[in-house]
Amino acid sequence: MPTYSHSRLSTYENCPLQFKFTYIDRIKRETEGIEAFLGNRAHETLKKVYDNIRRTKLDSLDEMLAYYESLWQKNWHDDIIINRKELTADHYRNLGRKMLETYYQRYAPFGIDITIGTELMLNFSLDEAKKYRLTGLVDRLARDPNGVFWIHDYKTSAHLPSQEEADRERQLAFYQIGVRKRWPDIKDIRLVWHYLAFDCELISRRTNESLVELVNNTTQLIDRIQADIEFAPKESTLCDWCEYPDLCPQRKHLFIVENLPPNQYLSEPGVALVNKYAELKQKAGEIDRDIEQVREALIEYARRENVSVIVGSNQKVRIRSDMKLKFPGKNDPERNALDNTIIQAGKWSDVSQLDTNALTRIIEHESWDKTLIDRVMHYGKLEQTTSISLSKLKEGEE
């Protein structure tokens, strides 16, 4: 079984198809997002600062920023992608400088703790049989004067999570497991994220129970990845940063047509078919509305004239009104009381019916215990279905 990491697992959760392209097919792309480029330069700069501290050298702020600038120039290349068209490379470069400057001013002279390692590689297993193996790179591992070990992680993200989100975050919890595997005598470990854009740190502690739960969830996720044979694409806001738009069935056509001149764009077969389909759907909607208006008018005419049959040139309409018993719907406040009345009477099996759509959603989201899901799946089978949906293009796709 291959070795996994937090980033590999997250890639699969975000989009199984991207996971396949990246880690199974190993399709290499030269492009790099500006956000990742900035993050790498910031990490490299802080690594140098703490490595020099270990050698008793304290870099000045100017020295640190000069090193950052040299890294930026040295590593810059033409395949770096900036998705936000209103921003330039200099905007991001200056943002990186600002992040590092505020970090330096907050933590210098960096002598409170002892750095055990920077970019510390961890390789460890989640189980005794060493079937489920993980790897990770700790930005910095340190020990404070009280003997507490701190796993540090630098974030250049534009999103600041809540404390609750930090307490659920799995990457540094993986690292905690890996550190304990390497140094079993370590008792007290804290996790700290430095959100450089906000001059903010979030701290989390994990219980043994939470780590056991993490291990169980992760092994189940790895089993699901290993069993996957489809690797279906999953569309999200992350698609704008994907390296494989030309290979993804959900993005390939947009990739083909987005740079066509207007005269070629409108005549491209796929574009023409969608436009025609949208036009017909609009007409169908207008017709449906007209039908409903005429239907209501016929009902009103029959009521007013006290007739049940209305004749036209070649057809007639028969109108019949019946009283129909109706009970509270699924979302009605009184539905629970109705259900409980029938259940308490022991008659639920007389009126209940399996909602197979709800059952499918439960299986897909693994909302039930795996043992029960396996039993239910004995009765399930995969069938190919085809459907067509219509929606407006999002900003940036037009």
N, C-alpha and C positions, 0 to 999 in steps of 0.2 A: 504494500500500500504506500502511495506517495506521501511525502512530508507536506503538511499544510502550515499555513500562517494565518494571522488575523486578516491580512489583506486578501489572501486567496479565498478565505471563507466569505468575506464581505463581498468580493466580486461575484461569487456564485449567488449569494442572496440578492444582490442588486440586479444581476442579469446572468442566468446560466449560460446563455450563448456567448457573452463576452468572456466568461470563464473558460469555455471550450476553446475559443480563438486564442486566448492568452496562454493557458497552461496545458492544454492537451494538443492542439494543433501547433502551438508555439509560433504563431504568426507575428513576426517582428515588424514594428513600425518605427520610423525615425522621428515622428512627430512627438512633441512634448507640450503639455499645457503650461501656460505661464505660472499658474498657481503652484504646480508641482516644482517648477524650476526655482521659483522664489523660496519655497519651503526647503529644498535641498541646499541652497546657498546659506540660508539662515542656520540650518542644522550644522553644516560644515564649519561655519564661523564659530558657533558656540562650542563645538567640539574642540577647536583649536584653543579657545580661551581656557577651557577647563584642563586640557592636556598641558598647557603652559603652566597653569596653577600647580599641577602635580610636580612640575619641574622647578617650582618656586619662582616662576616669572609671572608677574601681573601685567597683562596687556593694558595699555591706556585705552580710553574710548576711541581716540583717533586711530590708534593702531588696529583696533578691532574693526572699525568701519573701513579702513584702508584695505584690510584683508578681504572683507566682504566685497568691496568694489572690484578688487582684483579677481576674485572668484567669478563674479558676474561677467566681467569682460572675457575671462579665459574660457568660460563654458557656454557663452551665448552662441546660438546657431540659428540659421534661417528657418528651421522647421518648428520653431516654438510657436504655438497657437495662442492667440489672444481672442477669446470669444466675445468679450465685452468691447464692442467696436468704439465706444466712446473713450476708452482708455488706451494708453500707449505703454511701451516697455518701461519708459522712464517713470510713469506713475507707479508701477509695481516695484521698480528698483528703489525708488524713494520710500515706498511703503516698507520695504525690507529694512532700510536704514533706520526708519523711525521705530520699528519694532525692536531692533537690536539696541538702539540707543536707550529706549525706556527700560529694557531688560537690564542693561548695564547699570543704569542709575538706580535701579531697585535693589540689585543684588551685590554690586561691587562693595568690598574687595574680594568677595567669593571665598572667604576663609572660614565660614561657620562650620562646614562639614568636610568630610574627607571623601574624595571621589574614588570609588572602587574601579570604575571603568566607564569609558565613553564609547558609544556605538558597540555595546557589549553583545556579542552573538550568543544566543541561547538555542540549544537543541535538546529537546526532551520529549518524553512520551507521557500520554495521559493515563495509560493503563499499565499494569504489571507485565502483560504479555508484549508490550511495546508494539501493539498493532496501530495505535493512533499516535502519530508523531507530529510535533509542532516545532516550528522555528520562529525566532523573533529577534529583533535588534533593539536593545534598550538604549535610548538616547544618553541617559546617564544614571548610573547606580551610585548612591552615596550613603555614608553612615554619619549620623549626627552625634554630638557629644553624649547623648543619652543612650547610645547604642541602637537607635532605631534606624533601619535601612529604608531609604527612599528611592522609589523608582520614578525618575523624572521623564517627562515627555513634552516636547516642544510642539506647539500647534500654531500654524500661521493662518488658520481658517478664519473666514469672515463671520463664522457662526459661533456664538458663545452658548454652550449648553447649560441647562439647569443643573443643580446639584443632584437631582434625581436621575437625570440622564447620565451624569458622571458616575453615579453609583451603580448604574446598569452597564456601563461601558466594559467591553470584554477584553480589549487588547492588553491593557496593563495588568488585568487579572491573570491573563495567560502568562505574562512576564513574572508575576508573583509566584505562580506555580513553578516556572522554570528556574527562578532564583532559589527557591526552596529545594528543588531537585539537586541543584549544584551545591548548595550550602545548607544541609539539613539542620544545622545548629541555629540558624537564624530564626528568631522567634517573632519579632515585631517588624512588620513591613507596612509602609504607607505608599500610596499611589498619589502622584501629583502631576497635574497637567498645567503647563504654562501657556496660556492663551496670549500670545505676544501682541496681537493686534489690540487687545483690550487691557494690557498691563494687569492681568488677572491670573490668579492660580486657583485651581479647584483640587481639593484633597479628598481622598476616599480610602476607607479601610474595608477589607473583605473578611468575612467570617469563614471558618472552615466549611460550614454548611453551604454558604453561597458558592464556594469554590467547587464543592462536590456537585452542586446543581449545574454549574457551568460545565464541568467535565461531562456530565450526562447529556446535556443539551448539545455539546460539541460533538461527541461521538455519534449521536443520532444524526446530526447534520452531515458529518463525514460519510456515514452509511448511506444517506440519501444521495449525496453527490456520487458516491461509488456506484449506486444502482441506477443513476440517471442515464438514459440512452437517447433522450431527445434534446436536452439542453435548449429549451424554448426561450426565445428572447422575451425580456420584460421591459416594457417601455416606462420611462420615468424622466424626471428633469435631468438626470445624469447623462441621458443620451447625447446632450449637446457637447459633452466632454469625451465621448467614446472615440476610440481610435479606429473603429471598424465600420463606419457608416456605409461604405461601399460593399460590405459583405452581409450586413444585417437585412433580413427581409422587410423589417419595419422602417428602415431608413434608406435603403438602397435607391429607391426611386427618387426620393428627395435629393439624394446625392447626385443622381444623374441629371436632374432637370434644373437644380437651383442656380446654375450659372449660364443657362441657355439665354440667348437674346429673346425679347418678347415675341418676335415673329416665329421663332422655332419652338418656343415654350408652348404656345397655344396650340400648335399643330402636332406636338408630340403625342403619340397614340394614347398613352396612359392618361395624360392630362385631359385630352379631348374626351375620353370615355368618362372620366370622373365628372367633368363639367356637364356632359350630357345627362349622366345619371342624376346629378344634383338638380338639374333643370326639371327633369321628369318627376323627381320626388317633390319638388316645390309645387308643380302643377297638381300632383296627386293630393298633396296636402290641401291645396285650394279647393279641389273637387270634393274632398272629404268634408271640408267645412261647409261647402255649398249643399252637399247631401244632407248634412245634419240640420241646416237651416230649413231646407224644404221639408224634412221629416217632421220637425217641430211645427212647421206651418200646417202640414197635413193633419197632425194630431189636434191642433187648435181648431182647424176647419171642421173636423169631424165632431168635436165637442160642441162647437157653436151651432152647427146645423143639425145635430143629433142624428148623424148617419154613421154607419160602420163600414160602408163600401163607397169609394169615390172612384168614378170612372174617368179615364182620359181618352185620347184619340185611339190608341191601340192596346192599352193596358188598363188595369184597374188596381186599386190599392185597398186591401182589407185591413181594418184597424180593430184590434181587440185589446181590451184592458182586463187584466186579471189581478186578483189580490195574491201576493206572494209572501210567504213567511220568511222573515229575515232575522238573523241573529247577529250579535256584535262581531265585528271583524277582528283580525289578528292583533291590530294595534288599538282597538277600542278599549277604554279603561275598564269596561265591564267584562271583558273577555276572560280574565283570570278567574273571576267569580263564577262564571258559567262553566269553565273547565273544571274547577274544583267541585262544583255541584255534581257533575256527571261522574267524576273520578270517585268521589265519596260514595256514590250510589253503586259503584262497581260495574258501570256500564261503558267505561271508556273505550274498550275494545269494539263496542258496537258502532261507535261513531268516528273513531280515530282513523287516520290514513297517513301513510308514510309520505313525507315531503322529500322526494328524491333530489330536487334541486338543492334543498338545505343540506341533505346528506352529502352531496357532491362537494359543496363548499367546506363542510367539516373535514372531509377526507383531504382535500387540497391544502387546507390550512393546518392539518394535523392537530385539530382541536381536541381529539379524543386520545386515549391511551393507545400506544402502538399495537398492543395485543388485540384490542377490540377492533382497531382499523384493519389489521390483517384478517381477522375473522369476517368482517363486513366485505372486504375486498374479494373474498372467495366468490361472492355473488355478482361482482362488478365486472364489466368488460369495456375495453376501449373501442369506441366507434368513431370513425372520421365524420365530422359534420362540416358543412360550409355555410358561412353566413356573410352578409355584406352590411356594413354600417357606414353611415355618413356623418362627418363632423367637420367643423370649420378648422382651417389651418391656424396654428398658433402664431403669435408674433415671431418673426424671424424665419418662418417657413414659406412665406408668401414670395 
